[in-house]
Amino acid sequence: MSFVPLEHKAAGHDGAMQSLDGSLFIKPANAQELQFYTTTQAEAQNLDDEIELGSKLFHWMPVFYGTMSPGVSKELREKNPEAGKGYQDPLVSQPDSGQQYLVLENVVYGFKKPSVIDIKLGNILYDENASKDKIERMKKVSNTTTSGSLHYRICGMKIVDSGKSLTNIKGSDLKETAREDDGYLLFDKNFGKGLAADTVKDALLLFFRGNNLSPQRQAIVLENTIRRLQLLYNCLLDYEIRMISASLLLVYENDEGRWEELDDQDILVNEMEIDEDSSEEDLPRALSLLRLIDFAHTKYTPGKGNDESILTGVKNLLELIQTL
């Protein structure tokens, strides 16, 4: 299977790629993230079919398919020194480095013109294994951004360029901040770091309202985002975990034809899995979605209670989006 650079992303994911058909997302794995996905998947497999959609953590995570080890093994290279040479796919042509990759659902698969926003949750941005220097750096980031004041921070946005005039946000010249890319406007992590508690609403307005969708379709996206955040909040109350630098990924469709095709019928929680036998008719039917992502510093912590910082971030984000 071949992989290519990721087509749609809101924030940096070093080493992340997607399958040629766009259905799979791969990223370098670390042991803690792999353990979190494995443990969560085990929970999913041990539950019956009567559970309510949105009540379990795996409902809000990308589907986890396992791991892969790219490259050409040392043994094969010894037998055939030319193995892997000439391939454009870096995952085939590189030597076997021992690096494992997580193989996940690409959550934007099936969207034609997605707008995407990455929102980092929590006010604690380091784990107990971080160096002293990193702890001090991350404390400063938290204290000087909405990570500290609101327990969430926009890490990046990719929105369809609607052609509308951009209204500047206090402290940010959007014409200077936004980078144009093939019909999209990209806003990087520095844009999010420059937002304050009183200006983050303007950024969310730009994400949810700065498009060419009808007011009715904008309302559908907002209403379903609110309902998902409510469900996610209630779900997290049932888990004893610590999430450091995990993010919420919000996506919605800008393609009017796809809205018409689905008769404006969005779904709250997508339980579908994508496999190699999926056809065009089997594509995800969501017009918008919410996923929890980035679990490199996330773990289950039995007996230690809820992650109050994450809950506060979800609650604050929910309350603000309700005003848009």
N, C-alpha and C positions, 0 to 999 in steps of 0.2 A: 504493500500500500504506500502511495506517495503522499507527501505533505507539502504545503506551500505556506508562505507567510499569512498571518491572520488578516482577514479582510476588514472586519469591523471590531474596533476596540476603543474604549473610552480612556483607559489609562495604560501605563506601560506594563507589559507582561514579557519580560526578557525570555527569549527562547520559545515562546508560544507559537504554535502553528495550527493549521487546520488541514483536514483531508481535502483532496481535490474536489469532491462533491460538496464540501462545506458542512457535512453532517457531524464530523468529529473535531474535537479541540484537544490538542495535546500540549502539555507544559512539563518542564523539568520537575521531578518529584523530590520532596525531601521526606524523611522518615516520618515526621510528625503528621504531615498532611496526608500521607498514604495511610497511616494508622487511623486517622480520623474518618477518612472515606470508607475504609474497610470496616470499622466498627459500626458506622452508621448504616452501611449496606447490610450488615448482619442483622441489625434491628429490623430493617425493612423486610428481610426474607423470613423473619420469625413472626410477623404479624399476620392477622387474618384479613379478609377482604372487607370487613365491616367498619374499618376505621374511617373517620371523616377526613376527606381531602383537606390538606392544610394544617392538620393537627400534629403531624410528625415532621421532624427536621428534614428528612430526606425529600419531602414534598417541595422544599424550597432550595434544594441543592441541584446542581447539574447531575444528570444521570452518570454514574461511575461505571465504566466498562472494564477497568483493570489497568494494567501497566504494560509498557513495551520497552524493550532495550534496543535502540537503533544502532546502526552501524554494521560493520562487517567484523565478525569475530576474529580473534587472533589465530584460531585453528584454521579457519577458512583462508585467511590471508597467507598462512604458511603453505597451504596446499595450492593456492592460486593467487599470486601477488597482484594480479590485475583485477581481482574481485572488487566491485564497487566503483571502479574508476570509470569516468565518463558519464556518471549519473549527475543530473542537475539537482536532484533531491539531496540536501545536505544530510538528511537522516540515513541515507543509504551510503553515501560516499565517504562519510567520516569513519575513522577507526572505532572499534568498540571501546568506549570510554568507561563503561560501567555505569553511566548515568541512566537512571530509569526515568520514564515519562509517564505521567498520568494520562489515561485516555478517557475523555469525558464527552458528554453531549455538548455540541456547539449550540448554545442557547439562542443564537440569532439565525440559525438554520430555518429556512422557510420564509423569513422576512425578506421583502424586496427592497424597501428603503427604510431601514431601521434607524431611529435615533436612540442613542445609548448614553447612559450616565452611570458613572462609578462613584459610589458614596461610601467612604471608609467609616466604619462604626467604632464608637468607643473613644474614651479620652486617654486610655493607656496604650501607647504605641510601641511598647517593648516588652519582651518576656524576661523571665528570670535568668536566662542564659546570655543575655546581651552584655556586651562590654560596658565598662563604666562610661567611656566616651559616647557610645551609642545611646545609653540611657539619658545622658545629659542632653544630647542632640534631640532626642525624641520628646523629652520633657519640654524643651524650648518650643518645638513645633506645636505641641499640644497647647501650651500656654499662650501662644501667639496666634492661634487659628481657632476656627469653630470646633475643632476636635475637643478643645478644653471647655469652651462656653456652651456648646450644644451637644457634645458627645457624638458628633458626626461631621464629616468634611467632604466636600466634593473633590474627588481626585482627578476627574476628567470628564469631558462631555464630547460626544460626536453627534451633531445635529444636522439635519438636512438644511441646506442653504435655501431659505424660502424666498430670497430676493428682497425681503423687507429691510428697511433701514434699522440698523442696530441702535438701540437706546443705551447709552453708556450707564454702567453701574458705578455708583460712587466709589472712587478709588481705582477704577479700572476702565481704560479706554478699549472698548471691545474691538474696534477696528484694528488696533495694534495687537490685541491679545489673541484674537481668533486667527487661525491658520486655515486657509482655503485648501480643500483637497477633493477634487473630482465631484463637485456638487455638494460637498459637506463643509461644515465649519467645525474645526477641532479646537478644543480648549484643554490645555494641559494642567498638570498638578499645581503650577504656579498661579493659575487663575483661581483655583480653589483655595490656595493658601492666602490669597489676597482678599478673600471675602470675610466679612465680619458678621456678627449675629444679626445686624440690621440690614445687611445687603444680600445675604444668602437667598432670601425670598426672591429677589430680582433675578438671580441666576436660575432658580427653579421655574420662575415664570417664563424665562427665555426657553428653557427646556420643554416645558409642557404647552406653552402658548405660542412660542415663536415659530410656528409652522403654518402650512396652508390647509390644514384640516378644518372642516366646518366646526363651529362652536359645539354642535351636538356630538361630534366624534371626539373632540378634545375633552368634553365632559365624560364620555365613556371611559377614556384613558384615565382621567383623574379619579373618577368614582371607583374604578376597579383597582387602581393603585392604593387608594385609601382602604378598601376592603381587604386587600392583600396584606397591607401593613397591620391592620387589626388582627387578622388571622395569624400572622407571623408573631406578633407580640404575645398573643395567647399561647402559641406553640412554644415559644422560648421560656415561658413561665414553668413549663414542665421539664426543663433540662437544667442539669448542673454541669455547666461547661464554662470555659474561659476562652473568649475569642479575642485574640490580639491582632489588629490590623486586618480583620475580615471586612468584606465590603458587601454592599447591596448593589446589584446590577439591575437597572430598570431599562426596559426596552419597549418601544412602541412602533407601530407601522405607519409610514407616511404615504404609502402607495394607495391612491384612491381606488384603483381597480381591485386591489385585494380586499379592501373594505367592502366594496360592492359585491364581490364574489362571495364573501362570508356574511352578507346581509347585515353588517355591523354587529354580528354576534361574536363577542369576545368570550373567553373562558377564564375563570379565576385561577385555577391551578391545573397545570398540564401534567397528566399522569402518563403521557405517551413516551415510549422508548423508541429510539431510531435504530434500525439495524440495516444490514446490507440488502435485505429484501424489501425495504420500504420503497413505495412508488410515489409518484407525484401526488396521487390522491391521498397518500398517507402522511403528507407533510403536516407539521404542527399547525393547528388551526387557531392559535392565539394571535390576537392583534396587539396585545401588549403583555408584558410579563415582569415578574420580579424573581430574582435569584440571589441567594447568599453565595459568595465566592471567596476564594483566597483563604485557605485554612492552614497555611504553613506554620502558624503559631497558635493553633486552636487545639484544644484537648478536652476530654471529658474529665470532670473533677467531682466524683461522687462524694457527697457529704459536705460540700463547700457552698451549696446554695447557688442561686441564679447569678448570672453575670449582670450586675446592676448597671454597669456602664453601657453595655449593649442595649439593655432594655430602655434606658434613658434616651439613648440615641434614636431608637426606633420610635419611641413615644414623641420625642420632640419633632422628628421629621414628619410623623403622622399629623401632628397638630398644625404644623406649618402648611403642609400640602392641603389640608382641609380649608385653608383660607384662600387658595389660589383661584 
